[in-house]
Amino acid sequence: MKSDFLIAITQLAAEKRLPKEVVLEAVETALISAYKKENAAITQVVIARVDPNTGEFKLFAEKAVVETVLDPQVEISLSEAVKQKKDITTGTILSVPVVLPTGAGRIAAQTAKQVVLQRLKEAERDAIYEEYATKQEDIVTGTILRKDPSKNIFLELGRTEALLPPSEQISNERYRIGQRIRVFVIEVARTIKGTQVIVSRTHRNLLKRLFEMEVPETLNSTVEIKRIAREPGQRSKVAVAASQPGVDAVGSCVGQRGIRIQNIVNELGGEKIDVVLWDEDPSVFIANALSPAHVLNVRVSPVQKTATVVVPDRQLSLAIGKEGQNARLAARLTGWKIDIKSATIAEDEKARVDPEGEAILAKLEKQPVAASVTGEQKMAIPFDVPARHEEPPVPTPEEPFPIVEPITLESTAQATQKSLRFAEDILTQRPLADEGRGKKAKKKGTVKKEREEGTKPKKTRYEKNDYLDDEDEIV
């Protein structure tokens, strides 16, 4: 009987994933409740003890040692107490064994069962809370169980369920039942229903923990992750720095042939990740943060915490990014307000500020110019760039202007007539209009001739035998 009792205690502890001592404590509490249920008139304090080796359990009642007993339930005489413990004195508390009833009733057994279940449930809740409280701000792996109409996703983490609210979900990700995903624990709270674990897929520290899992150098602090700027599901920027000289921080995070960074990208559903080098100099850090764009110049204003960045014309769109994403993430990563300009716009603004042509001089300084000119040598100055303080050359009187012959209208008409050729010059000669034609054509030609001479009156379009040409007027 005793061995069966210990086996039952061991199985219950393994099923609930609780220590054996916790289960024994619950059984002791149940025994006390059952004893008081059978003896409702008892007002003394009762203690139960279960031997973990033999499974034997006993009940003890605590009584005060006095000279004269007034209440036998809570007091014991000194002469009786000395029989159990020789060195006891008055005023102390003595645990006196209680005779257990031969058989417990149905109500007492039901009470003991309820007490055991309640105590085990409370102990299980406490154990779950303590387990996941240590995992707060860490990564856990869960399996998607179900979705509710509010778009909340519930994940199974093992001993409890986790809640993935819509605000912590990546917008372009599709979640399906049974899918295993990694999530970041942002909160662990106790509720009436038990331990509630709230997880996230959009938290930026999720990216940091993934780097620590994939890159050993970040876990042992050889490479330190300084800052992270993230737009979940789209793109992220991570600033890293090496704590030891000779360590390539960016190369360590990317890995050989990009295998390390590719594992992180796959875990985040294809989210693009830019790993940039952190620098104490704000101008250098801003230039690195705008990667992959090439930066020509960075001018910072520490008071207003703004920076003006000049990039090549063909890389302006790359520096800004799609819908300003690259510039926006760079501003979040550095903490500076960044204004990006192309090289052409920057030169124009510089020329407007300096009307004497400082931009032109800067351009000329880049070209090699001869220090002295002798013989047929000429200075290497572009023909389209005037000198700063030189005036344009004036023609000398010794070089007369060329004489141009006047052009007359007659010569122009003759040249035009010679250059033009008409259809009758090109086509072969044909017979006259009245040759080789019928009566109507001959009559038409005769009528036209008479009208030109003024001997034939014009006809209206409504008269018969009208053979007018399109050039004649209609009355």
C-alpha positions in Angstrom: 0.0 0.0 0.0 2.8 2.3 0.9 4.7 1.6 -2.3 1.6 2.2 -4.4 1.2 5.6 -2.6 4.8 6.6 -3.5 4.4 5.4 -7.1 1.3 7.5 -7.4 3.1 10.6 -6.0 6.0 10.1 -8.4 3.7 9.7 -11.5 1.7 12.8 -10.5 4.9 14.9 -10.1 6.1 13.7 -13.5 2.8 14.5 -15.2 2.5 18.0 -13.8 6.2 18.6 -14.2 6.5 19.5 -10.5 9.0 18.6 -7.9 8.1 15.6 -5.7 8.2 17.8 -2.6 5.4 20.0 -3.9 3.1 17.1 -4.5 3.8 15.7 -1.0 3.0 19.1 0.4 -0.3 19.1 -1.4 -1.1 15.7 0.0 -0.3 16.8 3.5 -2.7 19.8 3.1 -5.4 17.5 1.9 -5.0 15.2 4.8 -5.4 18.1 7.2 -8.6 19.2 5.4 -10.1 15.7 5.5 -9.3 15.3 9.2 -11.0 18.7 10.1 -13.9 17.8 7.9 -14.5 14.6 10.0 -13.9 16.5 13.3 -15.6 19.8 12.8 -15.4 20.6 16.5 -11.7 20.5 16.6 -10.1 24.0 17.1 -6.5 23.0 17.6 -3.8 23.4 15.0 -3.2 20.2 13.1 0.0 19.3 11.2 0.4 16.4 8.7 3.7 14.8 7.9 4.4 12.3 5.1 7.6 10.2 5.0 9.0 10.5 1.4 10.9 7.2 1.8 8.1 4.9 3.2 5.0 6.9 2.3 3.8 6.7 5.9 1.8 9.8 7.0 1.0 11.0 10.5 -1.1 13.9 12.1 0.0 16.0 15.0 -1.9 18.5 17.1 0.0 21.5 18.6 -0.7 22.1 22.2 0.7 24.6 24.8 2.4 23.1 27.9 0.8 24.5 31.1 0.6 23.6 34.8 -3.2 23.5 34.9 -5.1 22.4 31.8 -8.3 24.5 31.1 -8.9 23.5 27.5 -7.7 20.0 26.6 -7.8 20.6 22.9 -5.2 23.3 22.9 -3.4 22.7 26.2 -1.5 19.9 27.8 -0.2 19.5 31.4 3.5 19.5 32.1 3.4 16.0 33.6 2.0 14.6 30.4 4.4 16.6 28.2 7.5 15.4 30.1 6.5 11.8 29.2 7.0 12.7 25.5 9.8 15.1 25.9 11.9 15.2 29.1 13.5 18.6 28.8 10.3 20.5 28.0 9.1 23.4 30.1 5.9 25.3 30.5 5.0 27.9 27.9 6.4 25.9 25.0 4.4 24.2 22.1 4.4 20.5 21.9 3.2 18.4 18.8 1.0 15.6 20.1 0.2 12.7 17.8 -3.4 12.4 16.8 -5.2 9.1 16.4 -6.4 8.9 12.8 -10.0 7.7 12.1 -10.3 4.1 10.9 -12.2 5.2 7.8 -12.8 8.5 6.2 -16.3 9.5 4.9 -17.2 10.4 1.3 -17.2 14.1 2.1 -13.8 14.0 3.6 -12.4 12.0 0.7 -13.9 14.5 -1.8 -12.5 17.4 0.1 -9.0 15.9 0.1 -9.2 15.3 -3.7 -10.3 18.9 -4.3 -7.6 20.2 -2.1 -4.9 18.2 -3.9 -6.0 19.3 -7.3 -6.3 22.9 -6.3 -2.8 22.9 -4.7 -1.3 21.2 -7.7 -2.9 23.6 -10.1 -1.6 26.6 -8.2 1.9 25.1 -8.0 1.8 24.4 -11.8 0.8 28.1 -12.5 3.6 29.3 -10.3 6.1 27.0 -12.0 5.0 28.1 -15.5 5.2 31.7 -14.5 8.7 31.3 -13.1 9.8 29.4 -16.2 8.7 32.0 -18.7 9.5 35.0 -16.5 13.2 34.0 -17.0 12.6 33.9 -20.8 11.2 37.5 -21.0 13.1 39.5 -23.7 14.3 36.3 -25.2 13.4 34.1 -28.2 11.2 31.1 -28.0 9.9 28.7 -30.6 6.2 28.0 -30.9 3.7 26.2 -33.0 0.6 28.0 -34.3 -2.5 26.5 -32.8 -5.4 28.7 -34.0 -6.6 32.1 -35.0 -9.6 34.0 -33.8 -11.8 36.5 -35.6 -9.8 39.4 -34.0 -6.8 38.2 -35.9 -5.1 37.1 -32.7 -2.8 34.1 -33.1 -2.2 31.6 -30.3 1.0 29.6 -30.2 1.8 26.5 -28.2 5.1 26.9 -26.3 5.0 23.6 -24.5 3.4 24.1 -21.1 1.4 27.1 -21.9 0.0 29.2 -24.8 1.4 32.5 -26.1 -0.6 35.3 -27.7 0.6 37.0 -30.9 -1.6 40.1 -31.3 -2.1 41.8 -34.7 0.0 44.8 -33.7 3.0 42.5 -33.2 2.6 40.6 -36.5 4.5 41.3 -39.7 2.1 42.6 -42.3 3.4 40.7 -45.3 3.7 37.4 -43.5 1.2 34.6 -43.9 0.7 32.4 -40.8 -0.8 28.9 -41.1 -1.9 26.3 -38.6 0.9 24.0 -37.5 3.7 26.4 -38.6 6.7 26.7 -36.3 8.0 30.2 -35.9 10.4 32.0 -33.6 9.0 34.9 -31.5 10.3 37.4 -29.0 8.8 37.3 -25.5 7.8 40.9 -24.6 5.6 40.3 -21.5 4.8 37.6 -19.0 1.8 38.3 -16.7 -0.3 36.4 -14.2 -4.0 36.3 -14.9 -7.1 34.6 -13.5 -6.8 32.0 -16.2 -3.2 31.4 -15.6 0.1 32.7 -17.0 -0.3 34.9 -20.1 2.7 35.2 -22.5 2.7 37.9 -25.1 5.1 37.5 -28.0 6.1 39.6 -31.0 7.5 39.2 -34.5 8.2 43.0 -35.1 10.3 43.9 -32.1 13.8 45.0 -33.0 15.4 42.9 -30.2 14.2 39.9 -32.1 16.8 40.7 -34.8 19.4 41.2 -32.1 18.7 37.8 -30.5 18.8 36.2 -34.0 22.3 37.7 -34.5 23.4 36.3 -31.2 22.2 32.8 -32.2 23.8 32.9 -35.6 26.9 34.9 -34.9 29.0 33.5 -32.0 31.2 36.7 -32.0 28.1 38.8 -30.9 27.3 36.3 -28.1 30.8 36.5 -26.5 31.0 40.3 -27.0 33.8 40.2 -29.6 31.4 42.0 -31.9 29.0 44.4 -30.3 25.7 45.4 -31.8 25.4 49.2 -31.2 22.1 50.2 -32.8 19.2 48.6 -34.7 16.7 50.4 -37.0 14.0 48.2 -38.4 10.9 48.3 -40.5 9.4 44.8 -40.0 9.1 42.7 -43.1 10.8 45.3 -45.3 14.3 46.3 -44.3 16.6 46.7 -41.3 19.9 48.4 -40.6 22.3 47.1 -37.9 25.3 49.0 -36.7 28.1 46.8 -35.3 31.6 47.5 -33.9 34.5 45.2 -32.9 35.6 45.3 -29.3 39.0 43.7 -30.2 41.5 45.0 -32.8 41.9 43.1 -35.9 38.3 41.7 -36.0 36.1 42.4 -39.0 32.8 43.2 -37.4 30.8 43.4 -40.6 32.4 40.3 -42.1 31.7 38.3 -38.9 28.0 39.1 -39.1 27.7 38.4 -42.8 29.7 35.1 -42.6 31.4 33.2 -45.4 29.5 33.7 -48.6 26.8 35.4 -46.6 25.6 32.2 -44.9 25.0 33.7 -41.5 23.0 36.7 -42.6 21.1 34.6 -45.0 19.8 32.4 -42.2 18.5 35.4 -40.4 16.9 36.7 -43.6 15.1 33.4 -44.1 13.9 33.4 -40.5 12.3 36.8 -41.0 10.6 36.0 -44.2 13.0 37.6 -46.7 13.5 40.9 -44.8 16.5 42.8 -46.2 19.3 43.5 -43.6 22.1 46.0 -44.0 25.1 45.5 -41.7 27.1 48.8 -41.4 30.1 49.7 -39.4 29.6 52.0 -36.3 31.9 54.9 -35.8 32.3 57.6 -33.1 32.6 60.3 -35.8 29.0 61.3 -36.7 29.9 62.2 -40.3 31.6 58.8 -40.9 28.7 56.9 -39.2 26.1 58.8 -41.3 28.0 57.9 -44.5 28.2 54.3 -43.5 24.5 54.3 -42.5 23.5 55.3 -46.1 25.0 52.2 -47.5 24.9 50.9 -50.2 25.0 54.4 -51.6 28.4 56.1 -52.1 28.7 59.4 -50.2 30.9 62.3 -51.4 30.7 64.7 -48.5 28.9 65.0 -45.2 28.5 68.3 -43.3 27.0 68.1 -39.8 25.5 70.7 -37.5 25.9 69.4 -33.9 23.7 72.1 -32.4 20.6 71.3 -34.5 21.8 67.7 -35.0 21.3 67.8 -38.7 23.5 66.6 -41.5 23.8 67.5 -45.2 25.0 64.6 -47.4 26.2 65.0 -51.0 26.0 61.9 -53.2 26.7 61.4 -57.0 23.8 62.3 -59.3 23.2 58.7 -60.4 23.2 57.4 -56.8 20.7 59.9 -55.4 17.7 57.6 -55.8 19.8 54.8 -54.2 20.6 56.9 -51.2 17.0 57.9 -50.7 15.7 54.5 -51.3 12.2 53.3 -52.3 9.7 55.7 -50.8 12.6 57.2 -48.7 13.2 54.0 -46.8 17.0 54.0 -46.9 17.2 57.6 -45.7 14.5 57.1 -43.1 16.3 54.0 -41.6 19.7 55.8 -41.7 18.1 58.7 -39.7 16.7 56.3 -37.1 20.0 54.4 -36.9 22.1 57.5 -36.4 19.7 59.7 -34.5 20.4 62.7 -36.9 18.2 64.5 -39.3 19.7 63.8 -42.8 19.3 66.0 -45.9 20.5 64.3 -49.1 21.5 66.3 -52.2 23.0 65.4 -55.5 26.4 66.7 -56.5 24.9 69.0 -59.2 22.5 70.6 -56.9 25.2 71.1 -54.3 27.5 72.8 -56.8 24.7 75.1 -58.0 23.9 76.1 -54.4 27.6 76.8 -53.8 27.8 78.9 -56.9 24.8 81.0 -55.9 26.3 81.5 -52.4 29.7 82.6 -54.0 28.9 84.8 -57.1 32.6 85.3 -57.9 32.8 81.7 -59.0 34.5 79.7 -56.3 33.0 76.5 -57.8 34.7 77.3 -61.1 38.0 77.9 -59.3 37.7 74.6 -57.5 37.2 72.9 -60.8 40.2 74.6 -62.3 42.4 73.7 -59.4 41.9 70.0 -60.1 43.4 70.4 -63.7 47.2 70.8 -64.2 48.1 74.3 -65.4 51.5 75.3 -66.7 53.4 77.7 -64.4 54.9 79.7 -67.3 54.1 79.9 -71.0 56.8 80.1 -73.6 56.7 79.8 -77.4 53.6 78.1 -78.7 52.6 76.6 -75.3 49.1 77.4 -74.1 47.6 77.1 -70.7 45.4 74.1 -70.0 42.2 76.0 -69.4 39.0 74.8 -71.0 37.6 77.0 -73.8 34.1 77.1 -72.2 35.4 78.4 -68.8 36.4 82.0 -68.8 39.2 83.2 -66.5 38.1 84.9 -63.2 39.5 88.4 -63.8 40.0 88.4 -67.6 37.8 90.4 -70.0 36.7 88.9 -73.4 39.1 89.7 -76.3 38.3 92.7 -78.6 39.0 92.4 -82.3 41.9 94.6 -83.5 41.4 97.2 -86.3 44.1 95.5 -88.3 41.8 92.5 -89.0 39.0 93.9 -91.2 35.7 92.2 -91.4 35.1 90.0 -94.5 33.2 91.7 -97.4 29.9 90.0 -98.3 28.3 90.7 -101.7 24.8 92.1 -101.6 22.0 89.8 -102.5 19.3 91.1 -104.9 15.8 89.9 -105.4 16.4 89.2 -109.1 19.4 87.0 -108.5 17.4 85.2 -105.8 14.4 84.6 -108.2 16.7 83.3 -110.9 18.4 80.9 -108.5 15.0 79.7 -107.3 13.8 79.3 -110.8 16.8 77.2 -111.7 16.5 75.0 -108.7 12.8 74.3 -109.1 11.4 71.9 -111.6 7.7 71.5 -112.3 5.6 68.6 -113.5 5.5 69.7 -117.1 9.3 69.8 -117.1 9.5 66.2 -115.8 6.6 64.5 -117.5 6.4 63.8 -121.2 4.3 66.2 -123.4 0.6 65.2 -123.7 -2.0 66.4 -126.3 -4.1 69.3 -125.6 -7.3 69.0 -123.6 -9.6 69.1 -126.7 -7.4 66.5 -128.7 -8.5 62.9 -128.8 -11.6 63.4 -126.6 -15.3 63.1 -127.1 -17.9 65.8 -127.8 -18.4 66.7 -124.1 -14.8 67.4 -123.6 -14.5 69.5 -126.7 -17.6 71.5 -125.8 -16.4 72.0 -122.3 -13.1 73.4 -123.6 -14.9 75.7 -126.0 -17.2 77.0 -123.3 -14.3 77.7 -121.0 -12.5 79.6 -123.7 -15.5 81.7 -124.5 -16.0 82.6 -120.9 -12.4 83.6 -120.5 -12.9 85.9 -123.5 -16.1 87.3 -122.1 -18.4 86.2 -125.0 -20.2 83.4 -123.1 -22.3 84.1 -120.0 -21.9 82.0 -116.9 -24.4 79.3 -116.0 -25.8 78.3 -112.7 -25.2 74.9 -111.2 -28.9 74.0 -111.7 -28.9 74.4 -115.4 -28.4 71.5 -117.8 -25.2 70.8 -119.7 -23.1 72.4 -117.0 -19.5 71.7 -117.8 -17.9 74.2 -115.4 -14.5 73.4 -113.9 -13.9 73.5 -110.1 -12.1 76.8 -110.5 -15.1 78.7 -111.8 -17.3 80.6 -109.5 -20.9 79.3 -108.8 -23.6 82.0 -108.8 
